[in-house]
Every structure is written in C-alpha cells, then in structure tokens.
Amino acid sequence: MNKVKIRKAGKEDCPRILELIKELALYEKAPEEVTVSLKEMEECGFGNRPVWGALVAEINQEIVGVALYYDRYSTWKG
C-alpha cells in the first residue's frame, strides 16, 4: 500500500490545486462557478499579503488531495 504524505502547499502546487478545485466543481455540477485564475490564486496565496493557505496530500509525489484554509473574522459575530 502506498503511503500518503501530507505537507504544506507551495506556489508550485497551485496548478494542481486549481485542477482539484475544478474537479470538485464539476462533481458538484457547478463548473462555471470556478472563476479564479491561476495567476490570482498564486498571488492570493503566495503574494505579499496571503489570504489562504493549503495542505496537500501526495501519493508517489502526485498531489491527490488538498485542504485549503483561510482566516475570516466578523467584527459583529466573532
């Protein structure tokens, strides 16, 4: 059985992360909802002021899963 490796995503992972996001949208029957570009994703995750981060799951050096996280805080609701 192949071992799964979990690691923090890097900018170089963005193309595959975007592929997985598009695959999920297709599964959810909403492929047109994904409008983010690769350039925007890279800038928002790895630019001067990143707003998201991710962990990727790899098997045999191939990314097979992603967990994307971001901060959000409401001044009204916490």
Buried (B, 14 or more C-beta within 10 A) or exposed (E): EEEEEEEEBEEEBBEBBBEBBBEEBEEEEEEEEBEEEEEEBBBBBBEEEEEBBBEBBBEEEEBEEBEBEEEEEEEEEE
